[in-house]
Amino acid sequence: MASEKKFIKKALNDFRVSEYLERELERAGVSKISITKTPIATRIAIYVRKPGMVVGKKGSTIRELCDALQQNYGVENPQIEVVEVARPALDAVLMAEKIGKQIERRGNIKQVLRFSLKEIMEAGAIGVEIRIAGKIVGKGGKAKTLKIRGGYMKKAGEQAKKVNHGACTAYLKAGVINVHVAIIPPGTVFSDQLSKPDFKVEEDAAAAVEETTLNETEQVIEDKLEAAKQEKVKTLRKKKVVPLRKKPEEKKVAPEEKKASKPSVASKESEKAAGAVEETVAVEKEGAASEKQESE
Protein backbone atom coordinates (compact mmCIF):
# COMPACT_ATOMS: atom_id res chain seq x y z
CA MET A 1 0.00 0.00 0.00
CA ALA A 2 2.91 2.32 0.73
CA SER A 3 4.31 1.81 -2.77
CA GLU A 4 0.92 2.61 -4.34
CA LYS A 5 0.71 5.86 -2.37
CA LYS A 6 4.20 6.71 -3.55
CA PHE A 7 3.25 6.27 -7.22
CA ILE A 8 0.08 8.32 -6.76
CA LYS A 9 2.02 11.09 -5.02
CA LYS A 10 4.59 11.18 -7.85
CA ALA A 11 1.87 11.35 -10.53
CA LEU A 12 0.10 14.21 -8.70
CA ASN A 13 3.36 16.11 -8.34
CA ASP A 14 4.11 15.71 -12.08
CA PHE A 15 0.62 16.97 -12.89
CA ARG A 16 1.12 20.06 -10.70
CA VAL A 17 4.50 20.75 -12.34
CA SER A 18 3.01 20.45 -15.85
CA GLU A 19 0.10 22.71 -14.89
CA TYR A 20 2.48 25.33 -13.48
CA LEU A 21 4.70 25.32 -16.58
CA GLU A 22 1.71 25.58 -18.94
CA ARG A 23 0.40 28.55 -16.96
CA GLU A 24 3.76 30.33 -16.88
CA LEU A 25 4.57 29.65 -20.57
CA GLU A 26 1.10 30.22 -22.00
CA ARG A 27 2.33 32.91 -24.42
CA ALA A 28 5.01 30.56 -25.82
CA GLY A 29 2.41 28.03 -27.01
CA VAL A 30 3.06 24.81 -25.06
CA SER A 31 2.22 21.61 -26.93
CA LYS A 32 3.24 18.96 -24.37
CA ILE A 33 5.54 18.44 -21.39
CA SER A 34 7.40 15.22 -20.57
CA ILE A 35 9.04 14.65 -17.16
CA THR A 36 11.71 11.94 -16.75
CA LYS A 37 13.39 11.31 -13.42
CA THR A 38 16.94 9.89 -13.43
CA PRO A 39 19.37 9.17 -10.56
CA ILE A 40 21.33 12.31 -11.46
CA ALA A 41 18.63 14.84 -12.33
CA THR A 42 15.01 15.40 -13.36
CA ARG A 43 14.77 16.07 -17.10
CA ILE A 44 11.82 18.19 -18.27
CA ALA A 45 11.25 18.47 -22.05
CA ILE A 46 8.92 21.29 -23.12
CA TYR A 47 7.60 21.30 -26.72
CA VAL A 48 6.60 24.84 -27.66
CA ARG A 49 5.76 26.99 -30.67
CA LYS A 50 8.09 29.86 -29.67
CA PRO A 51 11.24 28.56 -27.89
CA GLY A 52 12.76 32.05 -27.55
CA MET A 53 10.10 33.08 -25.03
CA VAL A 54 10.93 30.07 -22.84
CA VAL A 55 14.70 30.60 -22.85
CA GLY A 56 14.55 34.34 -22.16
CA LYS A 57 17.45 36.76 -22.22
CA LYS A 58 20.67 34.77 -21.65
CA GLY A 59 18.61 31.90 -20.18
CA SER A 60 17.10 33.98 -17.38
CA THR A 61 13.58 32.52 -17.74
CA ILE A 62 14.85 28.93 -17.56
CA ARG A 63 16.86 29.67 -14.41
CA GLU A 64 13.81 31.24 -12.73
CA LEU A 65 11.68 28.22 -13.64
CA CYS A 66 14.28 25.77 -12.30
CA ASP A 67 14.51 27.64 -8.97
CA ALA A 68 10.71 27.74 -8.61
CA LEU A 69 10.37 24.01 -9.37
CA GLN A 70 13.09 23.12 -6.88
CA GLN A 71 11.71 25.26 -4.06
CA ASN A 72 7.93 24.96 -4.48
CA TYR A 73 7.49 21.46 -5.94
CA GLY A 74 10.51 19.61 -4.54
CA VAL A 75 11.96 18.70 -7.97
CA GLU A 76 15.54 17.48 -7.51
CA ASN A 77 18.10 19.14 -9.81
CA PRO A 78 15.64 20.12 -12.61
CA GLN A 79 17.06 20.39 -16.14
CA ILE A 80 14.71 21.98 -18.68
CA GLU A 81 15.06 21.16 -22.39
CA VAL A 82 13.19 23.36 -24.87
CA VAL A 83 12.08 21.71 -28.16
CA GLU A 84 10.53 23.68 -31.00
CA VAL A 85 7.51 22.11 -32.72
CA ALA A 86 8.52 21.62 -36.36
CA ARG A 87 5.01 21.90 -37.89
CA PRO A 88 2.56 23.68 -35.55
CA ALA A 89 -0.30 23.31 -38.08
CA LEU A 90 -0.28 19.53 -37.49
CA ASP A 91 -0.29 19.82 -33.67
CA ALA A 92 -3.84 19.45 -32.34
CA VAL A 93 -3.15 21.23 -29.02
CA LEU A 94 -1.52 24.26 -30.64
CA MET A 95 -4.27 24.57 -33.25
CA ALA A 96 -6.99 24.35 -30.55
CA GLU A 97 -5.28 27.15 -28.58
CA LYS A 98 -4.98 29.24 -31.74
CA ILE A 99 -8.69 28.85 -32.57
CA GLY A 100 -9.66 29.67 -28.96
CA LYS A 101 -7.61 32.88 -28.97
CA GLN A 102 -9.14 33.95 -32.29
CA ILE A 103 -12.64 33.35 -30.91
CA GLU A 104 -11.81 35.44 -27.81
CA ARG A 105 -10.92 38.35 -30.10
CA ARG A 106 -14.55 38.32 -31.26
CA GLY A 107 -13.82 37.17 -34.79
CA ASN A 108 -16.29 35.50 -37.13
CA ILE A 109 -16.42 31.96 -35.73
CA LYS A 110 -17.37 30.20 -38.98
CA GLN A 111 -14.66 32.05 -40.88
CA VAL A 112 -12.11 31.11 -38.20
CA LEU A 113 -13.09 27.44 -38.53
CA ARG A 114 -12.82 27.48 -42.33
CA PHE A 115 -9.39 29.12 -42.33
CA SER A 116 -8.10 26.74 -39.63
CA LEU A 117 -9.37 23.70 -41.55
CA LYS A 118 -7.69 24.90 -44.74
CA GLU A 119 -4.38 25.54 -42.93
CA ILE A 120 -4.32 22.05 -41.39
CA MET A 121 -5.17 20.27 -44.65
CA GLU A 122 -2.57 22.27 -46.61
CA ALA A 123 0.04 21.19 -44.04
CA GLY A 124 -0.49 17.58 -45.22
CA ALA A 125 -2.96 16.12 -42.71
CA ILE A 126 -4.93 13.03 -43.77
CA GLY A 127 -8.03 14.16 -41.93
CA VAL A 128 -9.20 16.83 -39.47
CA GLU A 129 -12.28 17.57 -37.40
CA ILE A 130 -12.93 20.79 -35.45
CA ARG A 131 -15.82 21.00 -33.00
CA ILE A 132 -16.84 24.01 -30.88
CA ALA A 133 -19.65 24.08 -28.34
CA GLY A 134 -21.05 26.83 -26.07
CA LYS A 135 -22.56 30.32 -26.27
CA ILE A 136 -21.64 30.81 -29.93
CA VAL A 137 -24.58 33.12 -30.79
CA GLY A 138 -23.92 35.58 -27.97
CA LYS A 139 -25.50 36.75 -24.74
CA GLY A 140 -29.03 35.49 -24.30
CA GLY A 141 -28.71 32.79 -26.93
CA LYS A 142 -28.81 29.06 -26.40
CA ALA A 143 -25.73 26.88 -26.33
CA LYS A 144 -24.89 25.53 -29.75
CA THR A 145 -22.44 23.11 -31.34
CA LEU A 146 -20.64 23.62 -34.64
CA LYS A 147 -18.63 20.92 -36.36
CA ILE A 148 -16.45 21.06 -39.45
CA ARG A 149 -14.40 18.23 -40.89
CA GLY A 150 -12.24 17.39 -43.86
CA GLY A 151 -10.42 14.34 -45.22
CA TYR A 152 -10.54 10.90 -43.57
CA MET A 153 -11.30 10.52 -39.85
CA LYS A 154 -11.48 7.52 -37.49
CA LYS A 155 -14.08 7.82 -34.71
CA ALA A 156 -13.96 4.47 -32.85
CA GLY A 157 -12.00 1.27 -32.46
CA GLU A 158 -8.34 0.52 -31.92
CA GLN A 159 -7.33 2.62 -34.94
CA ALA A 160 -8.80 5.75 -33.33
CA LYS A 161 -5.77 5.84 -31.00
CA LYS A 162 -3.68 7.06 -33.95
CA VAL A 163 -5.66 10.33 -34.03
CA ASN A 164 -4.15 13.34 -32.21
CA HIS A 165 -6.57 15.30 -30.03
CA GLY A 166 -6.33 18.78 -28.56
CA ALA A 167 -8.74 20.91 -26.53
CA CYS A 168 -8.93 24.52 -25.38
CA THR A 169 -11.44 26.74 -23.61
CA ALA A 170 -12.29 30.27 -24.74
CA TYR A 171 -13.78 32.61 -22.14
CA LEU A 172 -16.25 35.21 -23.46
CA LYS A 173 -18.64 37.60 -21.73
CA ALA A 174 -21.60 35.59 -22.94
CA GLY A 175 -20.16 32.35 -21.60
CA VAL A 176 -17.62 29.65 -22.18
CA ILE A 177 -16.83 28.03 -25.56
CA ASN A 178 -15.02 24.70 -25.73
CA VAL A 179 -12.81 23.95 -28.75
CA HIS A 180 -11.85 20.39 -29.70
CA VAL A 181 -9.50 19.54 -32.61
CA ALA A 182 -8.72 16.04 -33.97
CA ILE A 183 -5.95 15.60 -36.56
CA ILE A 184 -4.61 12.53 -38.38
CA PRO A 185 -0.96 13.33 -39.18
CA PRO A 186 0.53 12.50 -42.58
CA GLY A 187 2.05 9.04 -42.98
CA THR A 188 -0.52 7.31 -40.73
CA VAL A 189 -1.57 3.90 -42.11
CA PHE A 190 -4.74 2.18 -40.91
CA SER A 191 -5.37 -1.57 -41.04
CA ASP A 192 -8.42 -1.23 -43.33
CA GLN A 193 -6.32 0.60 -45.91
CA LEU A 194 -3.76 -2.17 -46.41
CA SER A 195 -3.98 -3.75 -49.87
CA LYS A 196 -3.62 -7.44 -50.73
CA PRO A 197 -0.21 -8.53 -51.96
CA ASP A 198 0.12 -8.75 -55.74
CA PHE A 199 1.50 -12.22 -56.44
CA LYS A 200 2.16 -11.42 -60.11
CA VAL A 201 4.41 -8.56 -59.14
CA GLU A 202 6.25 -10.82 -56.71
CA GLU A 203 6.76 -13.46 -59.42
CA ASP A 204 8.05 -10.86 -61.87
CA ALA A 205 10.43 -9.56 -59.22
CA ALA A 206 11.67 -13.11 -58.49
CA ALA A 207 12.22 -13.77 -62.22
CA ALA A 208 14.13 -10.51 -62.57
CA VAL A 209 16.32 -11.42 -59.58
CA GLU A 210 17.01 -14.89 -61.03
CA GLU A 211 17.92 -13.44 -64.44
CA THR A 212 20.24 -10.94 -62.81
CA THR A 213 21.89 -13.75 -60.83
CA LEU A 214 22.47 -15.81 -64.01
CA ASN A 215 23.98 -12.84 -65.81
CA GLU A 216 26.25 -12.16 -62.86
CA THR A 217 27.33 -15.84 -62.78
CA GLU A 218 28.22 -15.81 -66.49
CA GLN A 219 30.16 -12.61 -66.06
CA VAL A 220 32.07 -14.10 -63.10
CA ILE A 221 33.00 -17.20 -65.13
CA GLU A 222 34.25 -15.05 -68.02
CA ASP A 223 36.29 -12.95 -65.63
CA LYS A 224 37.84 -16.05 -64.08
CA LEU A 225 38.79 -17.48 -67.52
CA GLU A 226 40.35 -14.19 -68.56
CA ALA A 227 42.30 -14.03 -65.29
CA ALA A 228 43.55 -17.62 -65.80
CA LYS A 229 44.78 -16.78 -69.33
CA GLN A 230 46.62 -13.70 -68.08
CA GLU A 231 48.18 -15.74 -65.26
CA LYS A 232 49.39 -18.38 -67.73
CA VAL A 233 50.98 -15.73 -69.95
CA LYS A 234 52.75 -14.21 -66.93
CA THR A 235 54.19 -17.58 -65.87
CA LEU A 236 55.46 -18.26 -69.41
CA ARG A 237 57.19 -14.89 -69.50
CA LYS A 238 58.80 -15.50 -66.12
CA LYS A 239 60.18 -18.89 -67.25
CA LYS A 240 61.26 -17.37 -70.60
CA VAL A 241 59.68 -20.21 -72.52
CA VAL A 242 59.11 -19.20 -76.14
CA PRO A 243 57.06 -21.62 -78.23
CA LEU A 244 58.88 -22.97 -81.31
CA ARG A 245 57.73 -21.57 -84.61
CA LYS A 246 57.15 -23.94 -87.49
CA LYS A 247 59.36 -23.50 -90.58
CA PRO A 248 57.51 -22.79 -93.80
CA GLU A 249 57.13 -25.94 -95.87
CA GLU A 250 59.34 -26.07 -99.00
CA LYS A 251 57.75 -27.06 -102.25
CA LYS A 252 59.06 -30.33 -103.63
CA VAL A 253 60.32 -30.00 -107.22
CA ALA A 254 60.72 -33.00 -109.52
CA PRO A 255 64.28 -33.81 -110.75
CA GLU A 256 63.25 -33.41 -114.40
CA GLU A 257 61.99 -29.86 -113.67
CA LYS A 258 65.31 -29.09 -111.91
CA LYS A 259 67.29 -30.26 -114.98
CA ALA A 260 65.07 -28.23 -117.29
CA SER A 261 65.41 -25.14 -115.15
CA LYS A 262 69.27 -25.38 -114.87
CA PRO A 263 71.02 -25.17 -118.33
CA SER A 264 74.00 -27.57 -118.82
CA VAL A 265 77.67 -26.47 -119.56
CA ALA A 266 77.70 -28.06 -123.02
CA SER A 267 74.69 -26.15 -124.19
CA LYS A 268 76.35 -22.94 -123.04
CA GLU A 269 79.54 -23.66 -125.10
CA SER A 270 77.54 -24.51 -128.23
CA GLU A 271 75.66 -21.25 -127.96
CA LYS A 272 78.97 -19.34 -127.71
CA ALA A 273 80.40 -21.09 -130.85
CA ALA A 274 77.26 -20.35 -132.88
CA GLY A 275 77.52 -16.68 -131.96
CA ALA A 276 81.16 -16.51 -133.10
CA VAL A 277 80.33 -18.11 -136.52
CA GLU A 278 77.56 -15.61 -137.10
CA GLU A 279 79.90 -12.70 -136.33
CA THR A 280 82.53 -14.07 -138.81
CA VAL A 281 79.92 -14.42 -141.58
CA ALA A 282 78.73 -10.87 -141.03
CA VAL A 283 82.32 -9.50 -141.26
CA GLU A 284 82.98 -11.37 -144.54
CA LYS A 285 79.76 -9.99 -146.06
CA GLU A 286 80.76 -6.45 -145.17
CA GLY A 287 84.25 -6.90 -146.78
CA ALA A 288 82.78 -8.29 -150.00
CA ALA A 289 80.38 -5.40 -150.24
CA SER A 290 83.14 -2.81 -149.75
CA GLU A 291 85.39 -4.43 -152.54
CA LYS A 292 82.49 -4.40 -154.96
CA GLN A 293 81.93 -0.72 -154.40
CA GLU A 294 85.59 0.11 -154.98
CA SER A 295 85.72 -1.82 -158.31
CA GLU A 296 82.72 0.03 -159.61
C-alpha positions, 0 to 999 in steps of 0.5 A: 500500500505504501508503494501505491501511495508513492506512485500516486504522489509522484503522478500528482506532483508531475501533474502540478508541475506540468500545470504550473509550466503551462500557466507560466509559458502560456504565451510561448504556445506549449504543446506537451511536457514530458518529465523523466526522473533519473538518478542524477537529475530530473529532465523536463522536455517542453515542446513549444511553438516559440522557444525564444520566449521560454529561454529568455534573455541569456537563459534567465527565464529557464533559471527562474523556472528551475529555482521555482520548481526546486523550491515549491514542488521539490523537484531534484536538480531540474534540467529543462530542455526546450524543443521547437515544434517543427510543424505547428499546423499539425499539432492538435493542441496548438491549433486548438489554442490558436482557434480559442484565442481567435474566438476570444478576439470576437472574430467571425467563428465560422470564418475562423473554422474554415481558415483553420481547416484549410491551414491544417489540410494544406500542411499535409494532414490526412483528416481533421475535425474541429468542433466548438460548443457553447454560447456561440450566438452571444449573450441570451442565446442558447448553447450551440455546437458547430462541427467542421471536418475534412479528409478521412477521420477515425471515430472508434475502435483501436485505430482511433488511437492514432488520431491526435486530439487537442482541446482549449477553452475560450472565455467570453462575456456571454459564456464559455466556448469549448474547442476540440480539434482532432488531426490525423498526421501524414504518414498514418496507415490504418489496417483497413487501408492495407492492400492485398499482396500482388502475387504477379508482381512478386513473381516478376520480381523473383524472375528478374532477380534470377535473371540478374543472378544468371547474368552475374554468374556468367560474367564471373565465369568469363572474368575467371577465364580471362584471369587464368589466361593472363596468369598463364601468360605471366608464368610463361614470361617468367620462365622465358619459354618461347614456343617454337615456330614452325618452318615454312614448308618447302615445295618439292620440285621433280628432278626433271623440272630441276634439270630443265630449269638449270642449263648444262655447260655443253649447251652454253659452249655450243651457244657461244660457238654459234655466236662466233660463226655468225659474227665471222659471216657478217664480217665477210659480207661487209668486206665483200660489199666494200670491194664491190663498191671500190671496183665500180 
